[in-house]
Amino acid sequence: MTRGLAIVGYGKMGQMIARLAPEYGFAVRATFSGIDNSSARALTAESLQGVDVAVEFTHPEAAVANLQRLAAFGVATVCGTTGWFAELDALKRRLNTNGGGLVWGSNFSVGVNLFREVVAEAARRFAREESYGAWGWEIHHAAKKDSPSGTLLALAETMKGSGFAREISLSANRAGSAPGTHEIGFDSAEDTITIRHTARSREGFARGALRAANWVIGKKGVYEFREILSELA
């Protein structure tokens, strides 16, 4: 059965999601750009007619208003925007009240989320070795707004959660059209260990978001993408 999809944010990511949507059983019913959707005003009952789920890839200043508006109309949503997570708890309370469904994540690449598990295990092991310091670095395209990326911040939190209590030096670069590289390193006087994930294109992010979109239809509550990874078709 074909399901209706709305794409909120019709930049490069949104256009790729639209291209891949039929592979995942979706028909694109509506698209919204930043120009026509200022303050989420274009998200109405009429414009969302026939939409089962929305995918939101915009920018931090717009994301929360979009998510609130979509929830108000009962549209389950996948949000790939980063940089707004300080407001996540308040949004969770609102969605838990009205019964909406949301999957959010700092990165919708399946590979990045498996990379995060590898980083967690490495951090757990190096936490016991006091001679090792740690760093995290990332580079993204020049148009990316948040810096460091939400993914790098999430990787640092994962390391801390795995017991690495020493300082983790974080740095970021913005240049060209790089879709995203993240590197974690551990360094001592004797050696250096690096773990790196490099995205070749945005397609991995788009496919992860579409898999999450199929999963969240009919669900209630707020879920992080990495928490549901094992349940995705």
ZIHU-V574327 format. One record per residue. N is the residue number from 0. SS is DSSP state (H for helix, E for strand, L for the rest). PHI is phi in radians with two decimals (999 if undefined). D_FIRST is the distance of its C-alpha to the first C-alpha in whole Angstrom. Layout:
N_SS_PHI_D_FIRST / N_SS_PHI_D_FIRST
This chain:
0_L_999_0 / 1_L_-1.33_4 / 2_E_-1.99_6 / 3_E_-1.45_10 / 4_E_-2.12_13 / 5_E_-1.90_16 / 6_E_-2.00_19 / 7_E_-1.80_22 / 8_L_1.83_25 / 9_L_-1.95_25 / 10_L_-1.54_27 / 11_H_-1.08_27 / 12_H_-1.15_25 / 13_H_-1.03_22 / 14_H_-1.19_22 / 15_H_-1.20_22 / 16_H_-1.06_19 / 17_H_-1.07_17 / 18_H_-1.17_18 / 19_H_-1.54_16 / 20_H_-0.91_13 / 21_H_-1.03_11 / 22_H_-1.09_12 / 23_H_-1.88_10 / 24_L_1.45_7 / 25_E_-1.93_9 / 26_E_-1.97_10 / 27_E_-1.31_14 / 28_E_-1.61_15 / 29_E_-2.75_18 / 30_E_-2.27_21 / 31_E_-2.32_24 / 32_L_-1.70_27 / 33_L_-1.12_30 / 34_L_-1.21_32 / 35_L_-1.60_30 / 36_L_-2.19_29 / 37_H_-1.05_33 / 38_H_1.00_33 / 39_H_1.12_29 / 40_L_-1.21_30 / 41_L_-1.43_27 / 42_L_-1.49_25 / 43_L_-2.25_25 / 44_L_-1.02_23 / 45_L_-1.24_22 / 46_L_-1.24_21 / 47_L_-1.76_19 / 48_L_-1.05_17 / 49_L_1.40_13 / 50_L_-1.67_13 / 51_L_-1.61_12 / 52_E_-2.73_14 / 53_E_-2.09_17 / 54_E_-2.01_19 / 55_E_-1.99_22 / 56_L_-2.28_25 / 57_L_-2.18_28 / 58_L_-2.51_32 / 59_H_-0.96_33 / 60_H_-1.23_35 / 61_H_-1.80_32 / 62_H_-1.06_29 / 63_H_-1.10_30 / 64_H_-1.07_30 / 65_H_-1.08_27 / 66_H_-1.15_26 / 67_H_-1.11_28 / 68_H_-1.16_26 / 69_H_-1.09_23 / 70_H_-1.11_23 / 71_H_-1.07_25 / 72_L_-1.70_22 / 73_L_1.27_20 / 74_L_-1.70_18 / 75_E_-1.09_17 / 76_E_-2.44_19 / 77_E_-1.97_20 / 78_E_-2.04_23 / 79_L_-1.83_25 / 80_L_-1.27_28 / 81_L_-2.03_31 / 82_L_1.61_35 / 83_L_-2.07_34 / 84_H_-1.17_34 / 85_H_-1.08_37 / 86_H_-1.73_35 / 87_H_-1.12_33 / 88_H_-1.08_34 / 89_H_-1.12_35 / 90_H_-1.16_31 / 91_H_-1.03_30 / 92_H_-1.06_32 / 93_H_-1.15_31 / 94_H_-1.22_27 / 95_H_-1.17_28 / 96_H_-1.30_30 / 97_H_-1.65_27 / 98_L_1.41_24 / 99_L_-1.33_22 / 100_E_-2.09_20 / 101_E_-2.53_22 / 102_E_-1.98_22 / 103_E_-2.12_25 / 104_L_-2.99_27 / 105_L_-1.33_30 / 106_L_-2.84_28 / 107_L_-1.76_24 / 108_L_-1.37_25 / 109_H_-1.06_25 / 110_H_-1.06_28 / 111_H_-1.11_30 / 112_H_-1.24_29 / 113_H_-1.23_30 / 114_H_-1.01_33 / 115_H_-1.08_34 / 116_H_-1.18_34 / 117_H_-1.10_37 / 118_H_-1.08_39 / 119_H_-1.05_39 / 120_H_-1.19_41 / 121_H_-1.08_43 / 122_H_-1.09_44 / 123_H_-1.05_45 / 124_H_-1.27_47 / 125_H_-1.31_49 / 126_L_-1.03_49 / 127_L_-1.44_52 / 128_L_-1.81_54 / 129_L_-1.13_56 / 130_L_-1.37_57 / 131_L_-1.76_53 / 132_E_-1.66_52 / 133_E_-2.44_49 / 134_E_-2.47_47 / 135_E_-2.35_43 / 136_E_-2.45_43 / 137_E_-2.58_40 / 138_E_-2.37_40 / 139_E_-2.36_37 / 140_L_-1.05_37 / 141_L_-1.12_39 / 142_L_-1.46_37 / 143_L_-1.20_36 / 144_L_-1.42_37 / 145_L_-1.47_38 / 146_L_-2.69_40 / 147_L_-1.11_40 / 148_L_-1.16_36 / 149_H_-1.04_34 / 150_H_-1.17_34 / 151_H_-1.13_38 / 152_H_-1.09_38 / 153_H_-1.15_36 / 154_H_-1.10_37 / 155_H_-1.12_41 / 156_H_-1.13_40 / 157_H_-1.07_38 / 158_H_-1.10_42 / 159_H_-1.10_44 / 160_H_-1.14_41 / 161_L_-1.58_42 / 162_L_1.79_46 / 163_L_-1.43_47 / 164_L_-1.62_49 / 165_L_-1.40_51 / 166_L_-1.07_51 / 167_E_-2.07_48 / 168_E_-1.40_48 / 169_E_-1.96_45 / 170_E_-2.56_45 / 171_E_-2.57_43 / 172_E_-2.26_43 / 173_E_-2.24_41 / 174_L_-2.84_42 / 175_L_0.98_40 / 176_L_-2.15_36 / 177_L_-0.99_36 / 178_L_-1.25_33 / 179_L_2.57_34 / 180_E_-2.27_37 / 181_E_-2.22_38 / 182_E_-2.33_41 / 183_E_-2.06_42 / 184_E_-2.33_46 / 185_E_-2.22_49 / 186_E_-2.34_52 / 187_L_-2.33_56 / 188_L_-1.17_59 / 189_L_-1.68_58 / 190_L_-2.87_55 / 191_E_-2.32_52 / 192_E_-2.13_48 / 193_E_-2.18_45 / 194_E_-2.22_41 / 195_E_-2.36_39 / 196_E_-2.09_35 / 197_E_-2.16_35 / 198_L_-1.41_32 / 199_L_-1.49_32 / 200_L_-2.79_29 / 201_L_-1.39_27 / 202_H_-1.08_24 / 203_H_-1.07_24 / 204_H_-1.17_24 / 205_H_-1.12_21 / 206_H_-1.15_19 / 207_H_-1.10_20 / 208_H_-1.13_19 / 209_H_-1.23_15 / 210_H_-1.12_15 / 211_H_-1.14_17 / 212_H_-1.11_14 / 213_H_-1.10_11 / 214_H_-1.22_14 / 215_H_-1.39_16 / 216_L_-1.03_13 / 217_L_1.49_15 / 218_L_-1.56_18 / 219_L_-2.09_21 / 220_E_1.90_24 / 221_E_-2.05_25 / 222_E_-2.29_25 / 223_E_-1.55_26 / 224_H_-0.94_24 / 225_H_-1.15_26 / 226_H_-1.29_26 / 227_H_-1.85_23 / 228_H_-0.95_23 / 229_H_-1.22_23 / 230_H_-1.68_20 / 231_L_-1.34_18 / 232_L_-1.37_15
